[in-house]
Amino acid sequence: MAHIVLLHSVYGLRAVERAAAERFRAASHEVVTPDLYEGQVVTTIDHGFTLMNRIGWKVIVERARDAVRKMPASTVLAGVSMGAGVVGELLPDRPDTAGVLLLHGITGIPASARADLPVRLHVADPDEFALPAAVAAWEKAAMDAGAAVEIFTYPGVGHFYTDASLRDHDEEAAELTWQRSLAFLHHL
């Protein structure tokens, strides 16, 4: 069983993150889904960036830090799109993190990360927010930092392909992502 913090996308905490958390709980994991926007949700990515900027990155990250403060040191950090960036902010202060699960986004892996930190990335190919060249550079940097990286790309799908409420959704790629994510968590 893993303890997991699942950080939401720029849209806010919505059904897609709640459903992912329920999948993980059904596999006997403990999951926390902090609401970094305090109840605010948007329906377009542009409105999401506007809301993120209005709240402020510093406030969002501090809310995430508050959410993980009482969680075990080995908590898995998982982020969905914008949440992946929040993971990158938390990771330097959590050296005993059991693993990192990134969905729809990349983030820096600090040089202070423990050797062989398991990191899994799931992204569209190509993804407008994580272009192939950026993913390749991220992979090299993460491996140079000592992380044990595995990348799964999903050709021909949209950025947020796991979200059934968006036009990006691809049911087959989404299901494969959840299966692979559960296998990753099982082996931590």
Secondary structure, DSSP 8 states (H G I E B T S, - for coil): --EEEEE-BTTBS-HHHHHHHHHHHHTT-EEE---TTTT---SSHHHHHHHHHHH-HHHHHHHHHHHHTTS-TT-EEEEETHHHHHHHHHGGG-TT---EEEES------TTS-TT-EEEEEEEESBTTB-HHHHHHHHHHHHHTT-EEEEEEEET--TTTT-TTSTT--HHHHHHHHHHHHHHHHT-
